[in-house]
Amino acid sequence: MKKVIMGVVIIGLGVLLAGCGSEAKLMVKPIKSVEKIVQFGAEKTDIYCPTGICQFSMSSNTSSKVTVNMFYSADKPFTKIEGVSVTGEQKSPVKMLSTHSFSLDLSSQSHDLSVQVVDYYR
């Protein structure tokens, strides 16, 4: 009898745990001067902005730290990001990682964040 109850409990926990987790999804949409967006899962994206000034929106269905790499073209990354402006209900601090990349924290939210990036040598 104990084995049957234990089996039912284990199966029930497995079903509950499987239903709790949802696959993390990062949504990135161009707003202005974005030529191409390439996503690598829910934590990394490459943004191609030939003018050096662009704007895009980001949202996620789960909390995550997202790394954004900025490029003029496939073989030319931004030279030096001059500024990153984040607006929206959940304003996220930006951490510069290199001359052409930064990270920000996204939380599960109903509204998109608007991100504007400007390269110094545009």
Beta strands, then each sheet from edge to edge (+ up, - down):
strand 1: 26-32
strand 2: 36-39
strand 3: 44-48
strand 4: 53-60
strand 5: 64-73
strand 6: 76-77
strand 7: 81-87
strand 8: 94-96
strand 9: 101-106
strand 10: 113-119
sheet 1: 1+ 4- 10+ 7-
sheet 2: 2+ 3- 5- 6+
sheet 3: 2+ 3- 5- 9+ 8-
end
